């Protein structure tokens, strides 16, 4: 990152990503429970243990969106730590 962001902007970006991640986690769990009502948050961390998750293109899409948000958050935090 070539520019330094104001601390308030960094905090707002962090808050926004936290909200997006929380919302997407809820979507992933909600979709998983439509496929198998007994699944927990821990269960969906190992989707290949549950054929209904592993075989659902829709669930895998939602899980991929969550993974993307988490990757952006990790990259953003690393960039903020590297600033001059």
PyMOL commands that set and color helices and strands:
alter all, ss='L'
color gray80, all
select helices_A, chain A and resi 7-35+43-49+51-54+57-82
alter helices_A, ss='H'
color red, helices_A
deselect
rebuild
show_as cartoon
